[in-house]
């Protein structure tokens, strides 16, 4: 039996936590005296009221959260975050309707970075800050933050943890889950502050440095400029952002081992980390050679290629060039990197490097089985044998991902979107990247799409962020049976 009272109360507590974030940005708007104050203040008032009502009306003693309730709670919290986050946009004069406001909000919290805005720089600074803050809150995971700060979750915290990261292999760094969550968030905050300081020293003003740090560490991609990082025309700023994008795309448990436990050997022995770095170098080399044949010099081509490869593969979505003008090979390479993503346990989206490595090993094993029919071959990762259940789960996940991809592409083309735009928009939304190709390229936006297409892509963003199983299990009869 699902304890709806308990779920609604916890959702109310999360809503109040979001109200605190909104309140902070509202105070910033008041200090700046910009046009965003009214919409932010109204959104804060509504959010506080909603959270307060949920907490008071559905007040109940703490209970253990079951696996099924954990899944429901995760989805309720993410949908609530999208709705609450949309309020400041909806009440402002810069978004035409609630569909656009919700699209921008869910794009922020899922760290996708797709926008419907044509003129980003027209927004008040307070709304720009809220856009970037939605990235930062969603980046490390709303649930992971909640496990650390909400004592009501109690012994049900592990169920939330599993529901949030349903398709990922996860490791507990410390004996208690709340300590794990706090340890990861401390690293996340430390990296964000370090990047903000570095960007400020490199020439960004403090406000823009803060916004871009939020977006980088969350691998989100919302910028304060219409032309993204290209607007700053600074190689130093680009290299700083490249470094922190690479950091954000790595497994945060590996950062913990390297920086807290001081075990560099464990960090560099991790196979996923090594494959991640090799893929970045290989893709950068291929793209550098391709761009070198154009009018760019080698060193400029290398810088542009490195930035764009890291940005796409970590699913950040910043840009320093309009890659729609590049050769078909370069565009196809970037499209392929959209599917790869970063490491498991990172803030990056995509299929994740570890899964792709395992997938290649599964295929290689099938070839060996054809040749040696009586052989028994175990698939290993980091010197550990991977169970057949885990391999089956991986294959199912890949199947589901491509099924959703195909269905969403069909839906968009049925709504009049051209094939290239549909394929890249769905990939960019599912794998939380942001800019795609065609009419949603780095110099374009999603604003011209019809409302239904935006809702389809919003679903793709949420499904990708929750790694498919958590969201799609709601549509099965088995989930709702007692």
Secondary structure as GFF3:
##gff-version 3
##sequence-region A 1 482
A	DSSP	alpha_helix	4	32	.	.	.	ID=ss1
A	DSSP	alpha_helix	37	57	.	.	.	ID=ss2
A	DSSP	alpha_helix	67	91	.	.	.	ID=ss3
A	DSSP	alpha_helix	98	109	.	.	.	ID=ss4
A	DSSP	three_ten_helix	120	122	.	.	.	ID=ss5
A	DSSP	alpha_helix	125	139	.	.	.	ID=ss6
A	DSSP	alpha_helix	142	149	.	.	.	ID=ss7
A	DSSP	three_ten_helix	151	156	.	.	.	ID=ss8
A	DSSP	alpha_helix	157	164	.	.	.	ID=ss9
A	DSSP	alpha_helix	177	202	.	.	.	ID=ss10
A	DSSP	alpha_helix	206	217	.	.	.	ID=ss11
A	DSSP	three_ten_helix	228	232	.	.	.	ID=ss12
A	DSSP	alpha_helix	235	248	.	.	.	ID=ss13
A	DSSP	alpha_helix	252	255	.	.	.	ID=ss14
A	DSSP	pi_helix	256	260	.	.	.	ID=ss15
A	DSSP	alpha_helix	264	269	.	.	.	ID=ss16
A	DSSP	alpha_helix	271	292	.	.	.	ID=ss17
A	DSSP	alpha_helix	298	313	.	.	.	ID=ss18
A	DSSP	three_ten_helix	323	325	.	.	.	ID=ss19
A	DSSP	alpha_helix	328	340	.	.	.	ID=ss20
A	DSSP	alpha_helix	353	371	.	.	.	ID=ss21
A	DSSP	beta_strand	380	381	.	.	.	ID=ss22
A	DSSP	beta_strand	384	385	.	.	.	ID=ss23
A	DSSP	alpha_helix	388	414	.	.	.	ID=ss24
A	DSSP	alpha_helix	419	430	.	.	.	ID=ss25
A	DSSP	three_ten_helix	438	440	.	.	.	ID=ss26
A	DSSP	alpha_helix	451	465	.	.	.	ID=ss27
A	DSSP	alpha_helix	469	472	.	.	.	ID=ss28
A	DSSP	three_ten_helix	473	475	.	.	.	ID=ss29
A	DSSP	alpha_helix	477	480	.	.	.	ID=ss30
###
